[in-house]
Amino acid sequence: MARINMEEIVEELDDNFSRVLKAVFDELAPGNDIEKRQIMRTFRKRLERGFEHWEHVPERCIDVGY
């Protein structure tokens, strides 16, 4: 099994995650006034509580030859 650094992945994909999560909020609660930054701040806090710093993932989830 490979390991991934959850904090670094979220940081690296911050723009993508924030855009997608905002779209989810907009779809589920049209007219909400929640900002992308607030969503990401809460998302990061929840990740810190819900995941270890390093998470094990199957090798099929990693492509290091890219």
C-alpha positions as CSV (number, residue, x, y, z in Angstrom):
1,M,0.0,0.0,0.0
2,A,1.0,3.5,-0.7
3,R,0.7,6.5,1.7
4,I,-0.7,9.9,0.9
5,N,-0.3,13.1,2.9
6,M,-3.9,14.3,3.3
7,E,-3.0,17.8,4.3
8,E,-0.7,18.3,1.3
9,I,-3.3,16.9,-1.1
10,V,-6.0,19.2,0.1
11,E,-3.5,22.1,-0.1
12,E,-2.4,21.2,-3.6
13,L,-6.0,20.8,-4.8
14,D,-7.4,23.8,-2.8
15,D,-8.9,25.6,-5.8
16,N,-10.5,22.5,-7.2
17,F,-11.9,21.4,-3.9
18,S,-13.3,24.8,-3.0
19,R,-15.0,25.2,-6.4
20,V,-16.5,21.8,-6.2
21,L,-17.7,22.1,-2.6
22,K,-19.2,25.5,-3.3
23,A,-21.1,24.0,-6.2
24,V,-22.4,21.2,-3.9
25,F,-23.6,23.8,-1.4
26,D,-25.2,25.8,-4.2
27,E,-27.0,22.8,-5.5
28,L,-28.2,21.6,-2.1
29,A,-29.0,25.0,-0.7
30,P,-29.7,27.4,-3.5
31,G,-29.3,31.1,-2.5
32,N,-26.9,30.3,0.3
33,D,-24.3,33.0,1.1
34,I,-21.5,30.7,2.3
35,E,-18.1,31.7,0.9
36,K,-15.7,29.2,-0.6
37,R,-13.1,30.2,2.0
38,Q,-15.4,29.4,4.8
39,I,-16.3,26.0,3.2
40,M,-12.6,25.1,2.8
41,R,-11.7,26.2,6.4
42,T,-14.4,23.9,7.8
43,F,-13.5,21.1,5.3
44,R,-9.9,21.2,6.5
45,K,-10.9,21.1,10.1
46,R,-13.1,18.1,9.5
47,L,-10.3,16.4,7.6
48,E,-7.9,16.9,10.4
49,R,-10.3,15.2,12.8
50,G,-11.3,12.5,10.4
51,F,-8.0,11.4,8.9
52,E,-4.6,10.6,10.0
53,H,-1.8,12.9,8.7
54,W,-0.8,10.0,6.4
55,E,-3.4,7.7,5.0
56,H,-2.8,4.3,3.3
57,V,-4.3,3.9,-0.1
58,P,-4.1,1.1,-2.7
59,E,-1.3,1.3,-5.2
60,R,-3.9,1.6,-8.0
61,C,-4.7,5.1,-6.6
62,I,-1.2,6.4,-7.2
63,D,0.5,7.2,-10.5
64,V,4.1,8.3,-9.8
65,G,5.2,8.0,-13.4
66,Y,3.2,11.0,-14.5
